[in-house]
Amino acid sequence: VKPEYPWIKYPDYAVLRHGGNKKWFAVIMGIPKNRLGIKGDEVADFVNFKCAPFVLDSFLGEKGFYPAYHMNK
């Protein structure tokens, strides 16, 4: 999958889409760490993956995984 950069205002933000239906499954974006409850206010790159709800709890129990910041699922 090749990243797409759809926003002029955020040229470094990338979207990854399924080949067949073209729906997003991930967004890569820079977010201030403190918005996710991490110490510091510097911007860091985060990947927001869409996943099935039954898998979510196992990810959130791991270090470095956070609830969705941008996607609604």
mmJSON file of the N, C-alpha and C atoms, coordinates in Angstrom:
{"data_MODEL":{"atom_site":{
"group_PDB":["ATOM","ATOM","ATOM","ATOM","ATOM","ATOM","ATOM","ATOM","ATOM","ATOM","ATOM","ATOM","ATOM","ATOM","ATOM","ATOM","ATOM","ATOM","ATOM","ATOM","ATOM","ATOM","ATOM","ATOM","ATOM","ATOM","ATOM","ATOM","ATOM","ATOM","ATOM","ATOM","ATOM","ATOM","ATOM","ATOM","ATOM","ATOM","ATOM","ATOM","ATOM","ATOM","ATOM","ATOM","ATOM","ATOM","ATOM","ATOM","ATOM","ATOM","ATOM","ATOM","ATOM","ATOM","ATOM","ATOM","ATOM","ATOM","ATOM","ATOM","ATOM","ATOM","ATOM","ATOM","ATOM","ATOM","ATOM","ATOM","ATOM","ATOM","ATOM","ATOM","ATOM","ATOM","ATOM","ATOM","ATOM","ATOM","ATOM","ATOM","ATOM","ATOM","ATOM","ATOM","ATOM","ATOM","ATOM","ATOM","ATOM","ATOM","ATOM","ATOM","ATOM","ATOM","ATOM","ATOM","ATOM","ATOM","ATOM","ATOM","ATOM","ATOM","ATOM","ATOM","ATOM","ATOM","ATOM","ATOM","ATOM","ATOM","ATOM","ATOM","ATOM","ATOM","ATOM","ATOM","ATOM","ATOM","ATOM","ATOM","ATOM","ATOM","ATOM","ATOM","ATOM","ATOM","ATOM","ATOM","ATOM","ATOM","ATOM","ATOM","ATOM","ATOM","ATOM","ATOM","ATOM","ATOM","ATOM","ATOM","ATOM","ATOM","ATOM","ATOM","ATOM","ATOM","ATOM","ATOM","ATOM","ATOM","ATOM","ATOM","ATOM","ATOM","ATOM","ATOM","ATOM","ATOM","ATOM","ATOM","ATOM","ATOM","ATOM","ATOM","ATOM","ATOM","ATOM","ATOM","ATOM","ATOM","ATOM","ATOM","ATOM","ATOM","ATOM","ATOM","ATOM","ATOM","ATOM","ATOM","ATOM","ATOM","ATOM","ATOM","ATOM","ATOM","ATOM","ATOM","ATOM","ATOM","ATOM","ATOM","ATOM","ATOM","ATOM","ATOM","ATOM","ATOM","ATOM","ATOM","ATOM","ATOM","ATOM","ATOM","ATOM","ATOM","ATOM","ATOM","ATOM","ATOM","ATOM","ATOM","ATOM","ATOM","ATOM","ATOM","ATOM","ATOM","ATOM"],
"id":[1,2,3,4,5,6,7,8,9,10,11,12,13,14,15,16,17,18,19,20,21,22,23,24,25,26,27,28,29,30,31,32,33,34,35,36,37,38,39,40,41,42,43,44,45,46,47,48,49,50,51,52,53,54,55,56,57,58,59,60,61,62,63,64,65,66,67,68,69,70,71,72,73,74,75,76,77,78,79,80,81,82,83,84,85,86,87,88,89,90,91,92,93,94,95,96,97,98,99,100,101,102,103,104,105,106,107,108,109,110,111,112,113,114,115,116,117,118,119,120,121,122,123,124,125,126,127,128,129,130,131,132,133,134,135,136,137,138,139,140,141,142,143,144,145,146,147,148,149,150,151,152,153,154,155,156,157,158,159,160,161,162,163,164,165,166,167,168,169,170,171,172,173,174,175,176,177,178,179,180,181,182,183,184,185,186,187,188,189,190,191,192,193,194,195,196,197,198,199,200,201,202,203,204,205,206,207,208,209,210,211,212,213,214,215,216,217,218,219],
"type_symbol":["N","C","C","N","C","C","N","C","C","N","C","C","N","C","C","N","C","C","N","C","C","N","C","C","N","C","C","N","C","C","N","C","C","N","C","C","N","C","C","N","C","C","N","C","C","N","C","C","N","C","C","N","C","C","N","C","C","N","C","C","N","C","C","N","C","C","N","C","C","N","C","C","N","C","C","N","C","C","N","C","C","N","C","C","N","C","C","N","C","C","N","C","C","N","C","C","N","C","C","N","C","C","N","C","C","N","C","C","N","C","C","N","C","C","N","C","C","N","C","C","N","C","C","N","C","C","N","C","C","N","C","C","N","C","C","N","C","C","N","C","C","N","C","C","N","C","C","N","C","C","N","C","C","N","C","C","N","C","C","N","C","C","N","C","C","N","C","C","N","C","C","N","C","C","N","C","C","N","C","C","N","C","C","N","C","C","N","C","C","N","C","C","N","C","C","N","C","C","N","C","C","N","C","C","N","C","C","N","C","C","N","C","C","N","C","C","N","C","C"],
"label_atom_id":["N","CA","C","N","CA","C","N","CA","C","N","CA","C","N","CA","C","N","CA","C","N","CA","C","N","CA","C","N","CA","C","N","CA","C","N","CA","C","N","CA","C","N","CA","C","N","CA","C","N","CA","C","N","CA","C","N","CA","C","N","CA","C","N","CA","C","N","CA","C","N","CA","C","N","CA","C","N","CA","C","N","CA","C","N","CA","C","N","CA","C","N","CA","C","N","CA","C","N","CA","C","N","CA","C","N","CA","C","N","CA","C","N","CA","C","N","CA","C","N","CA","C","N","CA","C","N","CA","C","N","CA","C","N","CA","C","N","CA","C","N","CA","C","N","CA","C","N","CA","C","N","CA","C","N","CA","C","N","CA","C","N","CA","C","N","CA","C","N","CA","C","N","CA","C","N","CA","C","N","CA","C","N","CA","C","N","CA","C","N","CA","C","N","CA","C","N","CA","C","N","CA","C","N","CA","C","N","CA","C","N","CA","C","N","CA","C","N","CA","C","N","CA","C","N","CA","C","N","CA","C","N","CA","C","N","CA","C","N","CA","C","N","CA","C","N","CA","C","N","CA","C","N","CA","C"],
"label_alt_id":[null,null,null,null,null,null,null,null,null,null,null,null,null,null,null,null,null,null,null,null,null,null,null,null,null,null,null,null,null,null,null,null,null,null,null,null,null,null,null,null,null,null,null,null,null,null,null,null,null,null,null,null,null,null,null,null,null,null,null,null,null,null,null,null,null,null,null,null,null,null,null,null,null,null,null,null,null,null,null,null,null,null,null,null,null,null,null,null,null,null,null,null,null,null,null,null,null,null,null,null,null,null,null,null,null,null,null,null,null,null,null,null,null,null,null,null,null,null,null,null,null,null,null,null,null,null,null,null,null,null,null,null,null,null,null,null,null,null,null,null,null,null,null,null,null,null,null,null,null,null,null,null,null,null,null,null,null,null,null,null,null,null,null,null,null,null,null,null,null,null,null,null,null,null,null,null,null,null,null,null,null,null,null,null,null,null,null,null,null,null,null,null,null,null,null,null,null,null,null,null,null,null,null,null,null,null,null,null,null,null,null,null,null,null,null,null,null,null,null],
"label_comp_id":["VAL","VAL","VAL","LYS","LYS","LYS","PRO","PRO","PRO","GLU","GLU","GLU","TYR","TYR","TYR","PRO","PRO","PRO","TRP","TRP","TRP","ILE","ILE","ILE","LYS","LYS","LYS","TYR","TYR","TYR","PRO","PRO","PRO","ASP","ASP","ASP","TYR","TYR","TYR","ALA","ALA","ALA","VAL","VAL","VAL","LEU","LEU","LEU","ARG","ARG","ARG","HIS","HIS","HIS","GLY","GLY","GLY","GLY","GLY","GLY","ASN","ASN","ASN","LYS","LYS","LYS","LYS","LYS","LYS","TRP","TRP","TRP","PHE","PHE","PHE","ALA","ALA","ALA","VAL","VAL","VAL","ILE","ILE","ILE","MET","MET","MET","GLY","GLY","GLY","ILE","ILE","ILE","PRO","PRO","PRO","LYS","LYS","LYS","ASN","ASN","ASN","ARG","ARG","ARG","LEU","LEU","LEU","GLY","GLY","GLY","ILE","ILE","ILE","LYS","LYS","LYS","GLY","GLY","GLY","ASP","ASP","ASP","GLU","GLU","GLU","VAL","VAL","VAL","ALA","ALA","ALA","ASP","ASP","ASP","PHE","PHE","PHE","VAL","VAL","VAL","ASN","ASN","ASN","PHE","PHE","PHE","LYS","LYS","LYS","CYS","CYS","CYS","ALA","ALA","ALA","PRO","PRO","PRO","PHE","PHE","PHE","VAL","VAL","VAL","LEU","LEU","LEU","ASP","ASP","ASP","SER","SER","SER","PHE","PHE","PHE","LEU","LEU","LEU","GLY","GLY","GLY","GLU","GLU","GLU","LYS","LYS","LYS","GLY","GLY","GLY","PHE","PHE","PHE","TYR","TYR","TYR","PRO","PRO","PRO","ALA","ALA","ALA","TYR","TYR","TYR","HIS","HIS","HIS","MET","MET","MET","ASN","ASN","ASN","LYS","LYS","LYS"],
"label_asym_id":["A","A","A","A","A","A","A","A","A","A","A","A","A","A","A","A","A","A","A","A","A","A","A","A","A","A","A","A","A","A","A","A","A","A","A","A","A","A","A","A","A","A","A","A","A","A","A","A","A","A","A","A","A","A","A","A","A","A","A","A","A","A","A","A","A","A","A","A","A","A","A","A","A","A","A","A","A","A","A","A","A","A","A","A","A","A","A","A","A","A","A","A","A","A","A","A","A","A","A","A","A","A","A","A","A","A","A","A","A","A","A","A","A","A","A","A","A","A","A","A","A","A","A","A","A","A","A","A","A","A","A","A","A","A","A","A","A","A","A","A","A","A","A","A","A","A","A","A","A","A","A","A","A","A","A","A","A","A","A","A","A","A","A","A","A","A","A","A","A","A","A","A","A","A","A","A","A","A","A","A","A","A","A","A","A","A","A","A","A","A","A","A","A","A","A","A","A","A","A","A","A","A","A","A","A","A","A","A","A","A","A","A","A","A","A","A","A","A","A"],
"label_entity_id":["1","1","1","1","1","1","1","1","1","1","1","1","1","1","1","1","1","1","1","1","1","1","1","1","1","1","1","1","1","1","1","1","1","1","1","1","1","1","1","1","1","1","1","1","1","1","1","1","1","1","1","1","1","1","1","1","1","1","1","1","1","1","1","1","1","1","1","1","1","1","1","1","1","1","1","1","1","1","1","1","1","1","1","1","1","1","1","1","1","1","1","1","1","1","1","1","1","1","1","1","1","1","1","1","1","1","1","1","1","1","1","1","1","1","1","1","1","1","1","1","1","1","1","1","1","1","1","1","1","1","1","1","1","1","1","1","1","1","1","1","1","1","1","1","1","1","1","1","1","1","1","1","1","1","1","1","1","1","1","1","1","1","1","1","1","1","1","1","1","1","1","1","1","1","1","1","1","1","1","1","1","1","1","1","1","1","1","1","1","1","1","1","1","1","1","1","1","1","1","1","1","1","1","1","1","1","1","1","1","1","1","1","1","1","1","1","1","1","1"],
"label_seq_id":[1,1,1,2,2,2,3,3,3,4,4,4,5,5,5,6,6,6,7,7,7,8,8,8,9,9,9,10,10,10,11,11,11,12,12,12,13,13,13,14,14,14,15,15,15,16,16,16,17,17,17,18,18,18,19,19,19,20,20,20,21,21,21,22,22,22,23,23,23,24,24,24,25,25,25,26,26,26,27,27,27,28,28,28,29,29,29,30,30,30,31,31,31,32,32,32,33,33,33,34,34,34,35,35,35,36,36,36,37,37,37,38,38,38,39,39,39,40,40,40,41,41,41,42,42,42,43,43,43,44,44,44,45,45,45,46,46,46,47,47,47,48,48,48,49,49,49,50,50,50,51,51,51,52,52,52,53,53,53,54,54,54,55,55,55,56,56,56,57,57,57,58,58,58,59,59,59,60,60,60,61,61,61,62,62,62,63,63,63,64,64,64,65,65,65,66,66,66,67,67,67,68,68,68,69,69,69,70,70,70,71,71,71,72,72,72,73,73,73],
"pdbx_PDB_ins_code":[null,null,null,null,null,null,null,null,null,null,null,null,null,null,null,null,null,null,null,null,null,null,null,null,null,null,null,null,null,null,null,null,null,null,null,null,null,null,null,null,null,null,null,null,null,null,null,null,null,null,null,null,null,null,null,null,null,null,null,null,null,null,null,null,null,null,null,null,null,null,null,null,null,null,null,null,null,null,null,null,null,null,null,null,null,null,null,null,null,null,null,null,null,null,null,null,null,null,null,null,null,null,null,null,null,null,null,null,null,null,null,null,null,null,null,null,null,null,null,null,null,null,null,null,null,null,null,null,null,null,null,null,null,null,null,null,null,null,null,null,null,null,null,null,null,null,null,null,null,null,null,null,null,null,null,null,null,null,null,null,null,null,null,null,null,null,null,null,null,null,null,null,null,null,null,null,null,null,null,null,null,null,null,null,null,null,null,null,null,null,null,null,null,null,null,null,null,null,null,null,null,null,null,null,null,null,null,null,null,null,null,null,null,null,null,null,null,null,null],
"Cartn_x":[0.851,0.0,0.891,0.57,1.313,0.524,1.204,0.5,0.005,-1.116,-1.661,-1.561,-1.375,-1.257,-2.369,-3.584,-4.747,-4.95,-4.198,-4.485,-3.372,-3.745,-2.79,-2.311,-3.243,-2.908,-1.949,-2.002,-1.16,-0.412,0.595,1.256,1.998,2.304,3.006,2.069,0.769,-0.205,-0.487,-0.456,-0.661,-1.856,-2.528,-3.66,-3.296,-3.618,-3.439,-4.816,-5.029,-6.358,-6.289,-7.409,-7.556,-7.527,-6.892,-6.79,-8.12,-9.043,-10.311,-11.347,-11.676,-12.772,-12.303,-10.998,-10.39,-10.728,-11.255,-11.529,-10.23,-10.135,-8.959,-8.854,-7.631,-7.408,-6.341,-5.687,-4.693,-4.462,-4.115,-3.708,-2.404,-1.432,-0.162,-0.135,0.06,0.014,0.876,1.273,2.017,1.056,1.183,0.282,1.134,0.8,1.511,1.32,2.398,2.346,1.351,1.258,0.387,-1.091,-1.478,-2.876,-3.23,-2.205,-2.432,-2.037,-1.769,-1.412,0.04,0.882,2.315,3.038,4.064,4.826,5.447,5.422,6.044,5.01,5.377,4.448,4.971,6.096,6.615,5.718,5.762,4.959,5.695,4.979,5.536,4.639,5.21,4.421,3.696,2.417,1.586,0.872,0.628,-0.151,-1.458,-2.55,-3.878,-4.452,-4.527,-5.023,-6.47,-7.212,-8.581,-8.498,-9.216,-9.197,-10.576,-10.766,-12.022,-12.142,-13.347,-13.526,-13.047,-13.182,-12.769,-11.259,-10.492,-9.026,-8.51,-9.319,-8.901,-8.362,-9.043,-8.596,-7.207,-6.885,-5.551,-4.478,-4.771,-3.802,-3.64,-4.746,-4.68,-3.953,-3.82,-3.077,-1.569,-1.124,0.303,0.885,2.156,2.849,2.895,2.621,2.708,1.43,0.376,-0.916,-1.882,-2.642,-3.578,-4.92,-5.998,-7.296,-7.228,-8.11,-8.112,-8.138,-7.318,-7.272,-8.114,-8.168,-8.829,-10.012,-9.843,-10.905,-11.994,-13.202,-14.303,-14.582,-13.753,-13.947,-12.646],
"Cartn_y":[-1.176,0.0,1.231,2.172,3.428,4.493,5.303,6.35,7.442,8.039,9.204,10.379,11.555,12.773,13.729,13.56,14.273,15.715,16.161,17.47,18.478,19.588,20.664,21.258,21.414,22.01,21.127,19.807,18.854,17.974,18.504,17.76,16.502,16.381,15.192,14.1,14.387,13.383,12.452,11.153,10.162,9.273,8.835,7.922,6.638,5.499,4.199,3.62,3.153,2.665,1.217,0.51,-0.826,-0.709,-1.664,-1.636,-1.742,-2.557,-2.784,-1.707,-1.425,-0.488,0.943,1.147,2.475,3.123,2.35,2.897,2.954,3.946,4.098,2.946,2.494,1.591,2.136,3.222,3.839,5.286,6.094,7.482,7.667,8.278,8.601,10.113,10.575,12.015,12.402,13.647,14.198,14.782,14.359,14.796,15.22,16.332,16.671,15.541,15.112,13.982,14.199,15.435,15.68,15.46,15.448,15.152,13.691,12.856,11.438,11.063,12.068,11.803,11.403,11.709,11.405,12.685,12.558,13.73,14.428,15.747,16.554,17.127,18.247,18.861,18.826,18.14,18.032,17.128,17.358,16.578,15.288,14.178,12.878,12.243,11.382,10.678,9.5,9.383,8.28,7.669,6.368,5.661,5.254,5.624,5.305,4.216,2.979,1.839,1.546,1.201,0.733,-0.774,-1.251,-2.685,-3.127,-4.405,-4.972,-4.729,-4.42,-4.135,-5.249,-6.507,-7.601,-7.697,-7.033,-7.041,-5.853,-4.83,-3.572,-3.737,-4.465,-4.619,-5.217,-6.168,-6.766,-5.757,-4.888,-3.852,-2.825,-2.376,-1.326,-1.778,-3.063,-3.58,-3.575,-3.258,-3.258,-1.849,-1.772,-0.491,0.148,1.443,2.184,2.219,1.585,1.601,2.472,3.282,4.218,4.112,4.566,4.593,5.497,5.274,6.03,7.526,8.226,9.676,10.329,9.718,10.358,9.566,8.281,7.474,7.178,6.913,6.7,5.213,4.31,2.87,2.229],
"Cartn_z":[0.0,0.0,0.0,-0.842,-0.885,-0.134,0.684,1.418,0.483,0.857,0.162,1.122,0.576,1.377,0.943,1.49,0.972,1.462,2.459,3.045,2.76,2.191,1.939,3.262,4.207,5.506,6.312,6.106,6.84,5.831,5.169,4.086,4.542,5.834,6.331,6.819,6.893,7.325,6.154,6.41,5.35,5.671,4.629,4.742,4.012,4.621,3.974,3.711,2.488,2.087,1.607,1.77,1.201,-0.317,-0.971,-2.42,-3.133,-2.614,-3.294,-3.079,-1.815,-1.545,-1.272,-1.187,-0.986,0.355,1.306,2.637,3.44,4.306,5.156,6.135,6.387,7.505,8.443,8.047,8.922,8.519,9.515,9.301,10.07,9.428,10.078,10.237,11.481,11.728,12.917,12.936,14.058,15.074,16.325,17.392,18.587,19.23,20.467,21.491,22.075,23.017,24.15,24.643,25.797,25.479,24.214,23.86,24.118,24.229,24.505,25.933,26.75,28.131,28.322,27.339,27.415,27.825,28.671,29.095,27.896,27.933,26.888,25.943,25.333,24.391,22.96,22.738,21.382,20.536,19.25,18.314,17.972,17.996,17.632,16.57,15.751,14.737,15.365,15.052,15.52,14.334,14.429,13.417,14.063,13.453,13.954,13.045,13.559,12.792,13.122,12.123,12.318,12.577,13.584,13.869,14.369,14.378,14.861,16.371,16.86,18.286,19.208,18.799,19.679,19.839,18.989,19.069,19.882,19.991,20.596,22.012,22.865,24.257,24.364,23.503,23.568,23.175,22.219,21.853,22.964,23.543,24.556,25.813,26.018,27.164,26.952,25.745,25.416,25.509,25.85,25.923,24.53,24.474,23.221,22.407,22.889,22.202,22.994,22.27,22.882,22.175,22.818,22.135,20.906,19.976,18.718,18.968,18.227,18.344,17.257,16.096,14.964,14.433,14.254,13.656,14.674,14.189,15.11,15.348,14.837,15.046,15.463],
"occupancy":[1.0,1.0,1.0,1.0,1.0,1.0,1.0,1.0,1.0,1.0,1.0,1.0,1.0,1.0,1.0,1.0,1.0,1.0,1.0,1.0,1.0,1.0,1.0,1.0,1.0,1.0,1.0,1.0,1.0,1.0,1.0,1.0,1.0,1.0,1.0,1.0,1.0,1.0,1.0,1.0,1.0,1.0,1.0,1.0,1.0,1.0,1.0,1.0,1.0,1.0,1.0,1.0,1.0,1.0,1.0,1.0,1.0,1.0,1.0,1.0,1.0,1.0,1.0,1.0,1.0,1.0,1.0,1.0,1.0,1.0,1.0,1.0,1.0,1.0,1.0,1.0,1.0,1.0,1.0,1.0,1.0,1.0,1.0,1.0,1.0,1.0,1.0,1.0,1.0,1.0,1.0,1.0,1.0,1.0,1.0,1.0,1.0,1.0,1.0,1.0,1.0,1.0,1.0,1.0,1.0,1.0,1.0,1.0,1.0,1.0,1.0,1.0,1.0,1.0,1.0,1.0,1.0,1.0,1.0,1.0,1.0,1.0,1.0,1.0,1.0,1.0,1.0,1.0,1.0,1.0,1.0,1.0,1.0,1.0,1.0,1.0,1.0,1.0,1.0,1.0,1.0,1.0,1.0,1.0,1.0,1.0,1.0,1.0,1.0,1.0,1.0,1.0,1.0,1.0,1.0,1.0,1.0,1.0,1.0,1.0,1.0,1.0,1.0,1.0,1.0,1.0,1.0,1.0,1.0,1.0,1.0,1.0,1.0,1.0,1.0,1.0,1.0,1.0,1.0,1.0,1.0,1.0,1.0,1.0,1.0,1.0,1.0,1.0,1.0,1.0,1.0,1.0,1.0,1.0,1.0,1.0,1.0,1.0,1.0,1.0,1.0,1.0,1.0,1.0,1.0,1.0,1.0,1.0,1.0,1.0,1.0,1.0,1.0,1.0,1.0,1.0,1.0,1.0,1.0],
"B_iso_or_equiv":[0.0,0.0,0.0,0.0,0.0,0.0,0.0,0.0,0.0,0.0,0.0,0.0,0.0,0.0,0.0,0.0,0.0,0.0,0.0,0.0,0.0,0.0,0.0,0.0,0.0,0.0,0.0,0.0,0.0,0.0,0.0,0.0,0.0,0.0,0.0,0.0,0.0,0.0,0.0,0.0,0.0,0.0,0.0,0.0,0.0,0.0,0.0,0.0,0.0,0.0,0.0,0.0,0.0,0.0,0.0,0.0,0.0,0.0,0.0,0.0,0.0,0.0,0.0,0.0,0.0,0.0,0.0,0.0,0.0,0.0,0.0,0.0,0.0,0.0,0.0,0.0,0.0,0.0,0.0,0.0,0.0,0.0,0.0,0.0,0.0,0.0,0.0,0.0,0.0,0.0,0.0,0.0,0.0,0.0,0.0,0.0,0.0,0.0,0.0,0.0,0.0,0.0,0.0,0.0,0.0,0.0,0.0,0.0,0.0,0.0,0.0,0.0,0.0,0.0,0.0,0.0,0.0,0.0,0.0,0.0,0.0,0.0,0.0,0.0,0.0,0.0,0.0,0.0,0.0,0.0,0.0,0.0,0.0,0.0,0.0,0.0,0.0,0.0,0.0,0.0,0.0,0.0,0.0,0.0,0.0,0.0,0.0,0.0,0.0,0.0,0.0,0.0,0.0,0.0,0.0,0.0,0.0,0.0,0.0,0.0,0.0,0.0,0.0,0.0,0.0,0.0,0.0,0.0,0.0,0.0,0.0,0.0,0.0,0.0,0.0,0.0,0.0,0.0,0.0,0.0,0.0,0.0,0.0,0.0,0.0,0.0,0.0,0.0,0.0,0.0,0.0,0.0,0.0,0.0,0.0,0.0,0.0,0.0,0.0,0.0,0.0,0.0,0.0,0.0,0.0,0.0,0.0,0.0,0.0,0.0,0.0,0.0,0.0,0.0,0.0,0.0,0.0,0.0,0.0],
"pdbx_formal_charge":[null,null,null,null,null,null,null,null,null,null,null,null,null,null,null,null,null,null,null,null,null,null,null,null,null,null,null,null,null,null,null,null,null,null,null,null,null,null,null,null,null,null,null,null,null,null,null,null,null,null,null,null,null,null,null,null,null,null,null,null,null,null,null,null,null,null,null,null,null,null,null,null,null,null,null,null,null,null,null,null,null,null,null,null,null,null,null,null,null,null,null,null,null,null,null,null,null,null,null,null,null,null,null,null,null,null,null,null,null,null,null,null,null,null,null,null,null,null,null,null,null,null,null,null,null,null,null,null,null,null,null,null,null,null,null,null,null,null,null,null,null,null,null,null,null,null,null,null,null,null,null,null,null,null,null,null,null,null,null,null,null,null,null,null,null,null,null,null,null,null,null,null,null,null,null,null,null,null,null,null,null,null,null,null,null,null,null,null,null,null,null,null,null,null,null,null,null,null,null,null,null,null,null,null,null,null,null,null,null,null,null,null,null,null,null,null,null,null,null],
"auth_seq_id":[1,1,1,2,2,2,3,3,3,4,4,4,5,5,5,6,6,6,7,7,7,8,8,8,9,9,9,10,10,10,11,11,11,12,12,12,13,13,13,14,14,14,15,15,15,16,16,16,17,17,17,18,18,18,19,19,19,20,20,20,21,21,21,22,22,22,23,23,23,24,24,24,25,25,25,26,26,26,27,27,27,28,28,28,29,29,29,30,30,30,31,31,31,32,32,32,33,33,33,34,34,34,35,35,35,36,36,36,37,37,37,38,38,38,39,39,39,40,40,40,41,41,41,42,42,42,43,43,43,44,44,44,45,45,45,46,46,46,47,47,47,48,48,48,49,49,49,50,50,50,51,51,51,52,52,52,53,53,53,54,54,54,55,55,55,56,56,56,57,57,57,58,58,58,59,59,59,60,60,60,61,61,61,62,62,62,63,63,63,64,64,64,65,65,65,66,66,66,67,67,67,68,68,68,69,69,69,70,70,70,71,71,71,72,72,72,73,73,73],
"auth_comp_id":["VAL","VAL","VAL","LYS","LYS","LYS","PRO","PRO","PRO","GLU","GLU","GLU","TYR","TYR","TYR","PRO","PRO","PRO","TRP","TRP","TRP","ILE","ILE","ILE","LYS","LYS","LYS","TYR","TYR","TYR","PRO","PRO","PRO","ASP","ASP","ASP","TYR","TYR","TYR","ALA","ALA","ALA","VAL","VAL","VAL","LEU","LEU","LEU","ARG","ARG","ARG","HIS","HIS","HIS","GLY","GLY","GLY","GLY","GLY","GLY","ASN","ASN","ASN","LYS","LYS","LYS","LYS","LYS","LYS","TRP","TRP","TRP","PHE","PHE","PHE","ALA","ALA","ALA","VAL","VAL","VAL","ILE","ILE","ILE","MET","MET","MET","GLY","GLY","GLY","ILE","ILE","ILE","PRO","PRO","PRO","LYS","LYS","LYS","ASN","ASN","ASN","ARG","ARG","ARG","LEU","LEU","LEU","GLY","GLY","GLY","ILE","ILE","ILE","LYS","LYS","LYS","GLY","GLY","GLY","ASP","ASP","ASP","GLU","GLU","GLU","VAL","VAL","VAL","ALA","ALA","ALA","ASP","ASP","ASP","PHE","PHE","PHE","VAL","VAL","VAL","ASN","ASN","ASN","PHE","PHE","PHE","LYS","LYS","LYS","CYS","CYS","CYS","ALA","ALA","ALA","PRO","PRO","PRO","PHE","PHE","PHE","VAL","VAL","VAL","LEU","LEU","LEU","ASP","ASP","ASP","SER","SER","SER","PHE","PHE","PHE","LEU","LEU","LEU","GLY","GLY","GLY","GLU","GLU","GLU","LYS","LYS","LYS","GLY","GLY","GLY","PHE","PHE","PHE","TYR","TYR","TYR","PRO","PRO","PRO","ALA","ALA","ALA","TYR","TYR","TYR","HIS","HIS","HIS","MET","MET","MET","ASN","ASN","ASN","LYS","LYS","LYS"],
"auth_asym_id":["A","A","A","A","A","A","A","A","A","A","A","A","A","A","A","A","A","A","A","A","A","A","A","A","A","A","A","A","A","A","A","A","A","A","A","A","A","A","A","A","A","A","A","A","A","A","A","A","A","A","A","A","A","A","A","A","A","A","A","A","A","A","A","A","A","A","A","A","A","A","A","A","A","A","A","A","A","A","A","A","A","A","A","A","A","A","A","A","A","A","A","A","A","A","A","A","A","A","A","A","A","A","A","A","A","A","A","A","A","A","A","A","A","A","A","A","A","A","A","A","A","A","A","A","A","A","A","A","A","A","A","A","A","A","A","A","A","A","A","A","A","A","A","A","A","A","A","A","A","A","A","A","A","A","A","A","A","A","A","A","A","A","A","A","A","A","A","A","A","A","A","A","A","A","A","A","A","A","A","A","A","A","A","A","A","A","A","A","A","A","A","A","A","A","A","A","A","A","A","A","A","A","A","A","A","A","A","A","A","A","A","A","A","A","A","A","A","A","A"],
"auth_atom_id":["N","CA","C","N","CA","C","N","CA","C","N","CA","C","N","CA","C","N","CA","C","N","CA","C","N","CA","C","N","CA","C","N","CA","C","N","CA","C","N","CA","C","N","CA","C","N","CA","C","N","CA","C","N","CA","C","N","CA","C","N","CA","C","N","CA","C","N","CA","C","N","CA","C","N","CA","C","N","CA","C","N","CA","C","N","CA","C","N","CA","C","N","CA","C","N","CA","C","N","CA","C","N","CA","C","N","CA","C","N","CA","C","N","CA","C","N","CA","C","N","CA","C","N","CA","C","N","CA","C","N","CA","C","N","CA","C","N","CA","C","N","CA","C","N","CA","C","N","CA","C","N","CA","C","N","CA","C","N","CA","C","N","CA","C","N","CA","C","N","CA","C","N","CA","C","N","CA","C","N","CA","C","N","CA","C","N","CA","C","N","CA","C","N","CA","C","N","CA","C","N","CA","C","N","CA","C","N","CA","C","N","CA","C","N","CA","C","N","CA","C","N","CA","C","N","CA","C","N","CA","C","N","CA","C","N","CA","C","N","CA","C","N","CA","C","N","CA","C","N","CA","C","N","CA","C"],
"pdbx_PDB_model_num":[1,1,1,1,1,1,1,1,1,1,1,1,1,1,1,1,1,1,1,1,1,1,1,1,1,1,1,1,1,1,1,1,1,1,1,1,1,1,1,1,1,1,1,1,1,1,1,1,1,1,1,1,1,1,1,1,1,1,1,1,1,1,1,1,1,1,1,1,1,1,1,1,1,1,1,1,1,1,1,1,1,1,1,1,1,1,1,1,1,1,1,1,1,1,1,1,1,1,1,1,1,1,1,1,1,1,1,1,1,1,1,1,1,1,1,1,1,1,1,1,1,1,1,1,1,1,1,1,1,1,1,1,1,1,1,1,1,1,1,1,1,1,1,1,1,1,1,1,1,1,1,1,1,1,1,1,1,1,1,1,1,1,1,1,1,1,1,1,1,1,1,1,1,1,1,1,1,1,1,1,1,1,1,1,1,1,1,1,1,1,1,1,1,1,1,1,1,1,1,1,1,1,1,1,1,1,1,1,1,1,1,1,1,1,1,1,1,1,1]
}}}
